Amino acid sequence: MTISIDQRIAEELGVREQQVAAAVGLLDEGATVPFIARYRKEVTGTLDDAQLRTLEERLRYLRELEERRTAVLESIRSQGKLDDALEARINAADSKARLEDIYLPFKPKRRTKAQIAREAGLEPLADLLLSDPAQDPQASAAAYADPEKGVADAAAALEGARSILVERFTEDADLVGGLRERMWGQGRLVSHVREGREEAGAKFADYFDFTEPFTRLPSHRVLALFRGEKEEALSLTLEPEEPAEPGTEPAGPTAYERDIARHFGIADRGRPADRWLLDTVRWAWRTRVSVRLDIDLRMRLWQQAEDDGVGVFAANLRDLLLAAPAGARPTLGLDPGLRTGVKVAVVDGTGKVVATETVYPHAPARRWDQALATLGRLAREHAVELIAIGNGTASRETDKLAGELVRRHPDLKLTKVMVSEAGASVYSASAYASQEFPDLDVSLRGAVSIARRLQDPLAELVKIDPKSIGVGQYQHDISETKLSRSLDTVVEDCVNAVGVDLNTASVPLLTRVSGISSGLAENIVGHRDSNGPFRSRRALKEVPRLGPKAFEQCAGFLRIPNGDDPLDASSVHPESYPVVRRILGTVGTDVGSAIGNGAVLRGLRPTDFVDDTVGLPTITDILAELEKPGRDPRPAFTTASFKEGVETLNDLETGMLLEGVITNVAAFGAFVDVGVHQDGLVHVSAMSKNFVKDPRDVVKPGDIVRVKVMDVDTARKRISLSMRLDDEPEPGRGGQDDGAQQGARRNERGDRGDRGDRGGRGGRDRRGRGDDRNGRGAAPAGGAMADALRRAGLDKGPR
C-alpha cells in the first residue's frame, strides 16, 4: 500500500503523523518555521526548529517527486503501455532516481539502434535467442535477413538483435539499481594529472596520482577533484572494482557482467547461443551499463559533496551570525590600508555614524603621531569605548597603532578588537549602503560596517548576501540555488532566535523577521521615520499593508524596550498577553512587578494554568520568558590577544604558543587567525587527544583558542598549528617527505585545494589583492599547511 507524504515524513522523523500533518498545514497557510517552532508547540506536538526545517525540506522534495510521478504515469498512459503492475512499481518508487530508472524504457528519445532493429522486425529474434539458447544464432538470424528492411544478412540481423538486448539490459530498473549499489560499495575514484598540466595544475598536485573508494571520499576532496577536472588539470576515472594486477589479464567476466547474465538467466552451458549471449552481456556492460553508472555515481558523489558543503557553510554562518555582540557602546571602526590610508568611522551606541576620517600612519606617508592625535581626539570627543580593527591588509600594523592609542589614553579605558572584514567591501558597494550613506565614500562605509559588526554582528551581517560572507568550502562549485536557500533559512532562524529591536532595526534586518517581506520592512521603517518610535506592538497594525497574518507571524519576534507595555520587550506573543495577566492575577501582582522576579515566578506551577486554549509548552515558555525577558541566546563578549611582536610569517617559530580566533571550520579542520595576515590550519587530527569525527564538535567560527605552531612554510604561506599544546614539532616536518609520508598524505592534502575559497575577507585577501574567493588570486593552497594535512594519512585515530 502506498503511504502518504505525511506518513513518510513522520517515519523519517520518528514522530506521529498528526504532528507532521499539523506542521504541513501551518506551512501551507504561510506560517514560517521560526513562528511554528516558537508559538505553535501545542499544535505540532513541540516539533523543534531543526525537525521543522527537515520536514520542510523533505516536504518540498516529496511533493516534487509526486509531481514527477504524475507526469511519468501520464506519459506512459498516453503511450498505451501502462498496466497495473507497472503503475504499482511507479507508485512504489521512493526516490527521484528510482522513478527515473523505471521510466527510462518508456521515456521518449531519439531513434536508437534498438528502435531501428525493432522497426526491422528483429525483436522476435532477440527474444528467441534469449529464451532458448539452444537455437543456433546464425541459422536463426538467417530467417530475418531482409535487405528491404535494411537487414542485409544474418550478421546484420544478429547485430540488430544484440542492440535490442543491450538496451533491454541497460533499462532494467531493478538490475541497474543493484549494479549501482554494488559499484558504490566496491568502486573507487582514480585521478591522474593530465599530460603537460603539471605546472598549471600545481595546486592539485596531491591528486596527480590518487585513488580512494567512493564510500571513503569526504565532501571537500570530491569537490577538489571535480574542480581539478573542470580546470583540465586532472583526469578522473570511476573504477567499478579493484583492477587486476599489472601485467595480468582479467580472469573471465567481471562481477557486474555475471550479475547481468544471472539476472536474465544467461549462462555458458555449451548451448549454441550461450557464447553469443555472454558476448552481448559484455558488450552491454562495457558500452552502456558502465557508462550509465559512471554518470549516476558522478552525480551521486557530487550531490553528497554539495549537500555536505552547503551544510558546512550553513553551520559556520550560523555561528558567525550568533557570535557574541559587544553591545550598544560607542565604537571606533578602523579599515586598515597602507598607501590609501586607514579609514576611520565613529559610531555611537545605536550604530549612528558621528564622525569619519582618513589617517596615514603607515608607509609610504608614515604620519604616525598625526594619526594617533586624530584618533585620540575622536575617541575623547565621542566617548569611544571600543576600537574595531578590520583584519585585512595592514591589520597588524593598524593593531599596533590602536595598541599605542590605548596606552597613551588609559583614562579612556579603550578596548581594541580585531574584527573579520568578511563581506565588508561587498556591503560598501551595495545599493543598500548607497541608500544608507549617500554622502559617504565607499571606502569609509567599510569602516562603518567594521565598527557596527563589533557592536552587533547579526544586525550588520544581514545586510550582506550570505554567500559573500564566505565561511564555507568550495562555495563557488555548488548549486547557488541550494546554497542560497539553505543560507537564507539560517539567517531567518538566527534573526528570529535573537529577536529584533523594532525601533532601531534596518530594512535588511526586518526583512529577515518571520512574516515580513522587503516591502513591509520598508513600510515599517517609513512609518517609524514619519511618526517616531513605536510605543507598542499594537501600533504595527497601523503600518500600511501589514495585515493580521503578518502581525501574527512577526509580532513575537519584534522587541520594544521601554515601551508602553513591558511585555512588548519580551518574546511573549501578543496573543498570549491575556494568559500572562491571568497567571499573574492568581498571585496578585502586575506584569511590571513580576518580570525578572524569579522568587515569584518559580513558585508557580505551569500545570495550574493549562486550559482548552493554551497548553503546557506555552505556559512553560511564558514563565521562563518572564523570569529572563528578552534574553539573548548569544554568548558573552570576549576578545583574543595576539602576541606582541608576532606580525608576519617570518615572526613565527615552531613550538610557539599563540592565542587566535577560529575564522572558518571545514570538514578537515579549522583555520585560525593568529595575527600574521595568513590563517593557520589545525587539522582535525590535531584538535584533541581524543578522536574527532567532526571539527565542529570542538570549535566554531569566532571561538578563541590556544594553539602551538608546529611548522611554518613561508614560501607557500602555510602554517601548521595544533590545539594539543603538549605536541612536539617533529624535525624536518616542513622539508622533504620520505616515501611513506608521501604515500600516506596523498589521500588527504587536497583539503587545502579550496582554502582560497573560504572567503572571510569580503573580496580582499590579506595581501590586498583581488580575490573572487574561488581559489584564484590566493596562495596555491590557500593557507593550509602540508604538515597538518599529512597527519590525516598517518593519524586517523586518537594519540
N, C-alpha and C positions, 0 to 999 in steps of 0.2 A: 504494500500500500504506500502511495506517495505521501510523504509528510509535508506539512505546510512550512512556509518560511519561518513563522514564529516558533514552531516546534523545533526546527533545526537549530535556530539560534539559541533557543533555550537549552538544548542538549549540549551545544558547544560551550555555553557559558556556565552550565551546571546550575541553572536557576529554573523557576517554574515558568511554564508557558504564559500564564496570566501576567507575570511581570513583564515579559517581553512584549506581549500584546498591548499592555498599558503604555509602555515606553514608545512603541511604534506609533500608537495613536497620538501621543503628545507630539512626537516629532513631525508627524504628518499634519498636525494642526499648526505647525510653525514654532513650537517651543524649541529652545536651544538646549544643548546638553548641560551647560552650567545651571540654567534655571531648573531643569528637571532634577538634576543631582542635588541641588540645594533646597528647593522648595516643593518638590513633589515626591518626597520619600515614601509617604503612605501609599501613593498611587502605584509606584513601581516596586514596592517592597524593599526599599532602601538600596536600589542599584546605585553604585558609586559612579563617579565621572569616568574612571578607566573602563568599567564594564559598559557604560553607555557609549563611549567612543568606539569600543569594539563592536557593540551592537549596531551602531550607526554605519560603520564601515561594512560589516557583513550584510546588513540590510541593503545597502547600495549594490554590493556585488551580487547577491542572490536575486534581487529584482532585475538586474541586468541579465543574469542567467535566464530568468523566466521569460524576459522579452526575446532573448535569442532562441530559447526553446520553442516559443510560439512561432517565430519566423521559420525555424527549421521544419517544424511539423507542417506548416502551411506550404512550404516549398516542396516537400516530399509528397504531400497530399495532392498538390497540383500536377505532379508527375504520374499520379495514379499508382504509386509504389508503396503507399503506407498501409501496412497491415497491423493487426492487434499486437503481434509480438514486437514489431519494430517500434510501434508507439510506446509500448511498455518500456523498452530499452531507453528510448529518448527521455521519457518521463523520469526514469530512474537515474539519469546522468547527474552526478552531484558536483560537477565542475565544468567550467567552460571548455577545458582541454578534452574531457571525456565526451562532451556533447559534439565537439568538432570532429573527434575521431569517428563517432557513429555517423555523422553527416557526410563525411568525406566521399563515400562511394556515390552519393546522390547529389553532391554539390555540382552545379553547372560549371563546366570547364571547357577549355578549348579541345578540339578533337585530338585525341591521343592515338597512339599506335594501337592500343587495345580497342578503342572505339572503331577505328578503321577496320580492324580484324573482325569485330562483331558484325559490322555492316557487310563484310565479305562472306559472312556465314560460317566463321571459324570457331565460334563458341562451342558448338557441339563437339568438335574435335578436342578442344581443351578439356571439356567435361569428361569425354570418353577416356582419354589417357590418364586423367587424374583419378577417375573412379575405377578404372580397370587397367592397371599397369601390365596386365598380361598381353595387351594389344601391342602389336609392333608399330612403333611410331611412323616409320617410313611407309609401310603398307597402308596404315590408316590415313595418313596425310595425303597419299596419292589420290584418294577419292575426293578430296576437297580442292584439288588444283582446278583453277578456272581463270584463264587469262582475262576473260571479260570482266571479272570482278577484281582484277589486279593481283591474282594469286597465280603466279607463273608455273609453279611446280610444287612438289611435295616439300621441298626445303622452305619455300616461301610460306606454305601452309603451316608448317611447324613453327616458323618464326612468329607468325601471327598468333598461333595458339599460345606460345610462350609469353607474348606481350599481354594476352588476356590474363594468364595465371599470375604473372608478375604484378599486374595492377590489383588483382584479387588479393594476393598476399599482402601487398602494401596497404590496402584499405580495410583490412580486417581489424576492427577496433580492439577486440579482446587480445589478439595476437600482438599488435603493435604496443598496446598498453603494457603487456607483460615484458616485452623486449625493452621498452623504455625504462622500466623499473630495474631490470637486470643491468642495463648499461649504466644507469645512475649509481647502482650499488657497486659495480665492478670496474667501471671505466675510469679514465684519468685524463687530465688535460696536460698536453705537452706543448712546450713553447721553445722556439729556436729563433735566433737572430736572423734577419733577412740578409742575404749576401750584400756586402758593401754598405750596410747600415750601422755598423758597429759604432762609429763615431757620432753620427747624427742621433742615434738612439741610446746614447750612453746612460741616460737616466734610467733605462730599463735593463741595465747590464745584469741585474740579478736574475733576469728571465731569459738570458741568452741561451741557456741550456737548463731547462726547468721541467719538472714533472711532478704532479700531485693528484691523488684521487679526487674525484668530484666531491665526495662527501666530506673531505677534509679541507676544502678550499674556503678560507674566510672571505667575507664580502670585499674587504679592501683589496685583497690580492686579485680577486676576479675582476674588479673594476680596473686595476692597474694593467692586467693582462689584456683586457679588451681595449684599453686606451692605447697600449703599445701596438696592438694590431691595427687600430684605426690610424695611428700615426705612421704606419708602414715600417715600424722598427722590428716587429715580431711576426712570426708565422705561428698560428695556433692550430693544433690538431687535437680532435677529441678521439681518443683511442678507446674502443669498447672493452678491451681487456689487456692484460699484460702481454706484450709482444713475445714472440718466440726468441730463443737465444740467437745472438748474431751468428750467421753462417749456417743456420738450420732451416729446413723447410717446415711450414706448419703441418702438423700431423692430422690430416683429414679435415673435415668440415669444422667450422667454428661452433661454439656452443649456441650462437644465435642461429646459424643455419640448421643445426639439429632441432632447435625449438620450432622453427618454421616448418621443417619437414614433419615433425611429430604432430604439430597442430593440424596438418592436412593429411595425416596418415600416409606419408611418403617414407619409404624405407628401401634399402638395397637388399632385395631378396632374390636377385638373379632373374627377375622378370624382364621382358623386352623393354618396357618403358621406364624401369626404375632409374637407370643412369640418366636418361633424358630429363626426368622429373627432378632428380637431385641437382643436375646442372642448372635447371630452371630456378631452383631454390637458391643456389649460389649466385646466380645472375640477379635474382630479386634482391638478395641481401646486399650485394656489392653496388648495384646501380640505383636502387630505390629505397629500400628499407633503411640502410645505414645512413643514407643522405638525409632522409626524413628525421631519423633520430638525432643526427648531428644538429639539425636546425632546432628540433624540440628542446634538446638539452642545453644548447647555447641560450635559448630563451629562458629556460628554467634557471640556469646559473645566473643569467643577467637579472631576472626578476627577483630572485632571492637576494642577490647582492644589492640591488636597487632598494628593496624593502629594508634591508639592514642599514644601508647608507642613509635612507630617509629617517630611520629610527634613531641613528646616532645624531644626526643633525637636530632632530626634534628634541631629543633628550638634552643636548648641550644648550639649545636655545632656551629651553625651559629653565635650566639652571642659571643662565645668564640673565634672563628676564626677572627671575626671582632672587637675584643677588641682593645682598644687604644694601639698603639705601642709607646714605649719610644723613638724610633728613633735611628739613627746611632751614638751612644755615647759609648765610652769605658765603659765596664761593668765587674764587678767582680761577678762571679757566685759562690754561696755557696750551696753545697748539704749537709745538716746537718746530723750529726751522733754522737753517743756517744762513745762507745768503739772503733769503727772503724775510728773515727775522722771525721772532716769536710773537704770534698773535695772542692778544690778551683780551679777555672779556670778564667783566664782573657781573654776577647775577645776585639779586637779593634772595631772601629766603623763599620767595614764591616763584623763583626762576626768571623774574623780570630782569632784562638787561639794563644796567645802570651806568656802565662805562665800558669803553673799548680803547685799546691802544695797540701799537706795534713797537716792540723793543728789539735791539740788535746787539745782544751780549756776546754772540759767537763770531767766529771767523766768517767773512773777512773783516767785518766792521769792528768787532771787539769792544763794544761800548758797554762793558760790564757794569761799571759803577753807575752809569746813567740809567741802565736798565733796572738795577737794584733800587735806585732812588724813585723811579717811576712806579715800580711795583709796591714799594713801601708806602708811597703816598696813596695809591689806590686802596691798599689794604686798610690803612688807617681811616681814610675818608668814608669807606663803606662798611666798616666793622667786619671785615672778612675773617672767617674762621677756618675755611678750608682752601687748600690750593690743589686743583686738579690738573695733572700734567699728562698730556697725551703721550702714548708710548710709541710714537713713530720716529722719524728721522730726528736726530739731535735730542732725543728724550733724556738720555743720561746727562748730557751737558746741561739741559734745562733743569733737570732734577737737582744738579749741583747748585745751580743758580737759586732755585727755590730753597734749598737747604741753607744757603748763606742768608737768604732773606729771613728765614725763621730764626737764625742765630742773632741777626742784627736787631730783631724786634721781638725779644722774648715777652714783652708785656702784651703783645697781641695774641699770644698763645695760638699761633698758626699750626695747622697740621697739613703736611703735604702727602698727596696720594697719587700714585701712578694709575692712570685710567686707560682702559682699552679704547683705541680710536675706531674700533670696528664700525664701519659704515658711516663715519663722521663726514667724509668727503661726499658720500652719496647723498646724505641729508643736506649738506651745504648747497648742493647744486639742484636740489629738488624744487618742484613747484610750490610745495608747502612752505619750505624755508623762504622762498622768494616772497610768498604772501605774508609770512610771519615777520620777516625782516626786509622789507622792500628797499630800505635805505642803507642796509648793511652790506659791506663787501663779502663776497663768497668766502674768502679765507677767514674772516672774523666770525662768520656763522659757525665754523668748525670749532672755534674756541668756546662759543656759547654752548654748543652741543656737549663738549667735553665737560664743562662745568655742570651742566644740568644732569648729565648721566651719573655724576657722582652723587648728586642730591637724591635722584630717584631714577635708577637705570630703566625701570619698566616704563615710566611715563615718557622717557626720551626715546628709547629704542623702538617704541611702537610707531614712531614717525618714519621709520626706515623699513623698506621691503625686507622681510625676514631673511630672504636669500642673500641679501647684501651684507648681512652681519657676519656670515662666513665662519660658522663654528662646526662645519661638517667635514666629511671626507668625500672627495670626488664629486662635489655637488654639481659640477657642470656636465657630468656624464649621465646623470639620472634624470628621469622624467620631470620636466618643470611643473607639469600639472599635478603629478603625485606629490612632489616636494611642496609646492605652494599650498595644496590642500592640507597636508599634514602640518606645516608650519603655521598656517592660519588658525588651525584648531588649538595649537599650543599657545599662541598669543591670546586667543579668546579665553582659554582656560586660565591662563596666568592673570590676565587683567581682572577677570571676574572673581578669582580666588582672593585677590588683594583688595578689590573694591576701588572706587574712583571718587575723588572729591568733585562733586558736581559744579562747584563754583570756581575751580582752577583748571579743570581738565581741558586739554586741547581737543580739537576736532578729531585728529587721528586716534587719540586715546578713547574718546567717547564712542567712536565707530566700532571699537572692539568690545563694547559692553553689550551684553545679551539684549537682543531686540532692537538695537539702534543701528540704523543704516547711516551711510555717509550724509545723505540729505537731512535726516533727522538730527544728526550731530551738528551740522551747520545751523540748523534752526534753533537748537538748544543754545549754542554759543551766541547766535544773533539775538535771541530773546534775553540772554544774560547781559549782553553788551547794552541793549536798549533799556532794560528795566532794572538793572542792578542784580546783585547776587540773589540766588534762590533762597527763600527763607524756610521752605518746606518742600517735601517731595510732592505734595499735592499740587504745588504750583507748576509742576511739569505738565499737568493736563492743559495748561494754558499755551503750551508751545504748539505752533501750527503743525498739523499732520501727525501729532503724537496721540494716537488713539488708545483705547482701553487695552488692546492686546499688547501694544508696545510698552505701555505703562506697566502692565503685569510682568512682562519679561525683564524690564530694566530696573524698576524701582528699587528692588532689594540690593542691587549692586552699586547704587549711587549713594554717596555719603554727603551729609550737610552738617559739618561741625558747627556748633554754636547756633543752630537754627531754632525755630520756634518749638520743635518737638524733639526732646532728647533721643527718641528712638530713631530719628532720621539720620543720626550719626552712626547707627549700628547696622548690622546685616539682617536685622529682623525685617521681614517684608511687611509693607503697609497693610496687607490683607490680614496680618496676624496681630495688629495693634489691639483690637478688642480682646483678643485672647490674653495678651500681656496684662491689660488692665484688669481683666477678670482674675488672673492669677494673683496680682499684687493686691487686689481688693480683699482677698482672704486673709492677708496679714496686715491690713490697714496701713499701707504705705503707697506712695506715688512713685511714678517712674523715676523722677529725678533723684529721689532718696534711695531707690533700690539699685540703680545702676552702679556696678562696681562694689556693691555691698555683699561680699561673699558670705558673711555670717548669716544674713537673712536668706539669701538665695540657696545656700547649701542646706538650709533647714526645710526646704520644700521638696515634696515627693512628686516627681513628674507624673506618676500614675494617677495621682489625685485629680488631675486636670484633663485627662483624656475624656473625650465625648464623641458623639456621632460626627462632629465636624472637624475635629483635629485629633491626630494620633500621637502616640508616644514619641516617635522620632522628631516631630516638630516641637513638641513641648520641651524635649531634652535640648534641642538646638537653641531654643529661645532662652532657657535658663543659663546655658553656657555662654551665650552671647551677652546677656545682661551682666554676667559676672565680669567679663572682659570685653566690653563693647568695642567694635571696630578694630579688633586685634589684627595685627599684620602678620601673615604667616611667614614672612621673610626673616632670615637670621639677623642677629645683631651685627652692626657695622664694625669691621676690624680692618687693619691695614698691614701690608707687608713692608719690611725694611730691607732694602737692597744693601749689600755690603759695600762700605765705603772703599773707594779705590779700585773697585771691580766694575769697569765700564765697557770693556771691549773683550773680544775673544782672547786677545793676547794677554789679558789680565788673569785669565782663568788658569788654575793649576790643578792637576789631578790630586784627589784627596781633599780638596777644599769643601768646606761645609757652607751652604748658602741657604737663604730664605728666598722663596719665589712664589709666583702666582700661577695656578693652572689656567692656561689660556684655551686649551682645546683637549677633548678626550676622543680618541679614536678606538677602533676595535683592538689595536695592537699596543696601546699605551697612551700616555698623556704628555702633552707639551707644556713646558714650564718656562715662564719669563723670569730670568734671574738678573735682568737689568743690563744685558750686554748686546742689545739690538738683535739678538738671534735666539729664538727659543731652543731649549734643550729637550731631549726626549728621555722620559723614563719609560723604558719598555715594560710591558705587563709583567715580565718575569722579574723585574727589579722593584716592584711596588711593595712587596710584602714577603716575609719569610714563609707565609702560607701560600698555597696555590691560589691564584687569582684567575677566575674564568673571564670575568668582565671588568675592565678597568673602572667602569662607573660604580662598581661596588666599593671602590676605595676612594676615588676622588671625583670631583665635578668642577667645571669651569668656575673660576673665582675663588677656589679654595687656596688657602695659604699653606705651603708645605716647606719642610726642611729637606734638602737634597744634598747628596755628595757628588762631586764631579769625578766621574770615572775615566773619562777620556775627552780630549779636545782635538779636533781635526780642523785647524784654522784654514787650510787650503780649500776644503769643501764646506766650511762653515757648519760643522756638525758638532754637537755637544752630547755626550752620553752622561746621563745622570742616574742616580739610584736613590730611592727613598729608604733603602735598607742601609742606615748610616754606618753600620759596622762592616759593610762590604769593603774589601780592599781592592784598589785598582790593580789589574794584572799587568805586569811589564810587557810592553810591546803590543798591547791590545789594539793600539791605533795604527800599527805598522803592518808588515806583511803577515798574511794568514798562512798557516800550514794547510796542507791539502784537506785534512779532516775538517778544519774550521770552514774552509771554503765550501765544502760539500754540505756541511750542516747548516750554514747560514743561507744557502742559496734559496731555500724554501721560504724564507721569511723577509728578506730585506726589501722586497718590493713594496712593503708597507710605506716606505718613505717616498715612493714614486709620486705620491699625491700631496706631499707636505706643502708644496707651493699653492695648493688648492684650499688650504684651510681657512683662508680669509683672515679676519681678525685685524685688518689694518684699513678697512674701508676703502680699498682701491689703491693704497700706497703701502709698499713694504717698508721695512725699517731702513733700507738703504735709499729711500726716497725715489725709487724707480717706479714707473707704471707697472701694474700687475693686475691682470684680469682675473686673478685667483684661480686660474685654470692650469697652473703649472708652468706658465710662460713668464719670463721675466724674473724668475726666482732662482735661487741656487739649485743645482741639479736635483738634490734630494730634498730640498725644501727645509733643511734644518734638522733632520733626524740623523742620529749617529749610528754608524755601522756596528759599533761595539755592542750597543744595547740590543740591536736587532739580531746580531749574531747569536745571542743567548736563546732566541726562540728555537733555534735548531738544537741547541745543546742542553737546554734547561727548561723542559716542558712542565716540570712539577716543582714542588717546594724544595728549598735547600735546607 
